[in-house]
Structures are given as C-alpha cells and as structure tokens.
Amino acid sequence: MTKTFWDNLVPYSGDPLSGRIYLAYSDTDSVFIKVFTNDLVRDLTFTALQPIMDFSNWDPIKYPHLVNSQKKNEFGRLKKEVGSDTYIELIAASPKYHCVVTQNDKLKRAAKGTSKHLMKKCLSTERFKETVFEGRVIRTTTNATRSLKLKSYTMEVVRTAISAVSGKVYILNDGITTLPLGHYKIEEMKSSQI
C-alpha cells in the first residue's frame, strides 16, 4: 500500500507537499485518501491513476468509460467502496474502528468484534465522534451462549465497541494526528515538552 501511495498517488498530485492529496486513514486492507480536485472523475480518467483503479462498482450507465469488469476484484487495485458516491465524512477512532458518511447519506461502520446488529443499534456517528473528540470508550452488552465441559450456559458479555486507544500509534496533542510508534519525532516532541 505504501508503494502504491508513493509511486502512483503522490506523482498524480504533483508536489508531495502541495496538500492536494494526503493519507487520511489506513488499516490492514484499506486506505482513505483525501483528494482536493475540481473534477475527480476527469482526474481518474486522464491520469496515471486509472490503471491501478477498480471501477467495477461504479454506475456503468453514467460512467461507461471507467467501468471495466475485467479489473473487478483484481489483487492490488484501489477501489472506492461506495462506487461513484462520494465520502463526505470520515470518523476514525483507531485501526479497525471507523465510520464513513457518504453524500447519499449512506453509513459504513467498522468496529472489530462488534456484530452488525449492534453496530446499527448502538454505534451512530455521534458515538464515534465522542470517542475521537472526547476520548470516551463505548461499550456494548450482549448475551452469549457458551459451553464448558459439555454444559451450555448463557452469559452477559460487556465488551469495548469503540476505543480511540491504539497500541500501534502515538496520538499527538490535537487528538487526531498520529505517528507510528518508534517514529523519531516522538522523542523530539517529548523532550521539547519538558
């Protein structure tokens, strides 16, 4: 993913420091990239990005020049999960815990270990925002059936649904920006705060 970002996306944006494109959030198998452009479809059509993209979930009637079913689910290609819809808000609490709102008011949530039913019932965008901006930990309660030595029983399980705590990154003072653990700037920032 890092190679794709630096080899394809950064050259597309021109100067890497221009602020036209930047990595907003990444996870094991996904990446959210914020792009500043007047016409994203035109940019995707006429740039070096088209060969690395999978547009198979876009509207084939509206975008026939982009949709290519031969590239569908091909390994290593980038794909917009919402097709030709546009993301308008990303609330990323930590890896595996994020919420995305689209222009058509569709909501896509991810919370590792939380059932889809509980996500729909308990995890709204406001709950994700509380976690990110106020540092709250959101917990959910479910009933589960377990068995031990051939004896079944029902128990109530309380688990963390959303948490902004991550063991892989250092969260900066703004509560949003992060650096990977071990980054050289962390020690510099800690020593300047003393």
N, C-alpha and C positions, 0 to 999 in steps of 0.2 A: 504494500500500500504506500509506503514511504517513497519507493522508487517511482511509482505512478505519479504521486503528487509532484515530486521534483522534476521528473523527466517530461511529463505531459502537461500538468496543470499550471505550474509556475511559468514555463515558457509561453503558455497561452495568455497569461495575464500581463506579459511584458516584464517590467522591472519587478523582481520579487518583493521589493519593499514599497511598491506603488499603492498597496492597500486595496487593489482591485479584486483580489481573491485571497481568502485565508481559510485555514482549517478551523472549523468551529467546534467539532467534537469527533472523536474517533473511538472505536471499540474494536473487538477482535475481528469482526467481519463486516463492519460498517463504518462509514465516514460521512460527516456532514460538512459540506464546503459552502461558505458564503461567497457569492459572486456578485460584484457590482457591475451591471451591464444595462444598456438601454434595450437590448433585444437578445435574450438568451437563446431563443430558437435559431436566430440568424448566426450567432456565435458558434453554436453547436454544429450547425450545418456547414459552415465555411472555414472551420479551423482544424487544427490537428487533433481536436478532441473527438471528432466523430468516429475514427477507427477504434477508440478504446471504450466507446459507449454502447450500451444495450438499450435500445428504444422500443423493445418488443411490447411493453405495456402502455405505450402512448396510443392515442386515438389514431387509427390508420386512415380514417377519412379526412381528419383535419391536418395530419402530418404524414402524408404518404411518402414524402421524400426522406423521412427519418426512419420509419419503421422498417426493420429488416429481421424477419423471423429466423434467418439463418444464424444470427448472433444471440438468439434467445438462450438465456441461462449459460452462456459460454463462460468458462472459468477466466477470471482476471479482468472482466469487463465491469465498468461502472454502470450503475442503474439507479434511476430515480424511483424509489419505492412507490411514489404516488403518481407515476406516469407523467402526463402533461399538466397535472395540477401543480400548484406552487406552494412550497412551505412558507408560512408567514411567521411562525414562532417555534423556537426550539428551547425546551427547558431540560437541561441535562444535569441531573443531580450528581451522578458519578457513573463510571462504566457499568453498563447493563441496566441503568436506571435513567430513562429519559422519556419525554413526552413531546410530540410534534403536532402542531396545528396547521392545517392547510387552508388555502384560500377558499375552498368549498366547505369549510367547517368540519372537515374530517379530522378525527383524533386518532393518533397512533401512539400507544403507550408500550413501554417495555419496563418490566420490573422483575428481575431474576427471581425465580422461585415463587412468584405470585400467580395464582390461577387467573385466567381471562375473566372469569365471572367476578372475582374480587377486584380486578383492575377496573372493570366497568362500573362496579358498585361503589368503590371506595376511593379510587385514585383519579381525582379530577386534576385539571391543570393548576388549580389553586393549591392543591396539596403538594404538587411538585414545586411550585413557586415558594411555598412555605419552607420546604426542605432546603432549597437553594439560598433564599434570601434571609431566612430567619434561623437556619441551622436545625430545624425541627426534624425529629425522627418519627416517621409514620409507621405505626404497627397495625397489623390486622389479626383478627381472631377467626379461626376456622375449626370445624370439627373433623377429626380424622379417625379412621379405623386402623388399629394396629393389631398385630398378633405376636405373642411371645409364648414359646413352648406349646404350640397348637391351641392356645387360648386367645380368643379375639376380645378386644375391648375398644371402647370409644373414648377418645380424649380430646380435650380442647387445646389447640395449639396457638400460641401467640408468637408471631414472627415479625421481623422487621420487613416492611413492604418497600419503603424508600428511605435511604440514608445518604447524606452528602459525604460521608466518610469513605475515603478510598485508601487502601494500603499501597497504592502504586504511584500516587502523585502527591506533590506538595502544593497545597492551596495557598495562593497569595492573599494579601490583606484585603483585596477587593471582593474576596469570596467567590470569584468566578474564574479568574485566570489561574492556570496550573502549570507546574513544571514537573517533569518526571523525577522520581526520587533518585538522588545521586547527581543531579544537574549541578554544574559548577557554580551557578548564580545563587543557589540556595545558601551556601556558606557565606558568600559575599553579603547577601541581604541580612542574614542572621547577625553577622559581625557589625554591620552598619547600624543595627537597631540597638546595640549595647551601649 
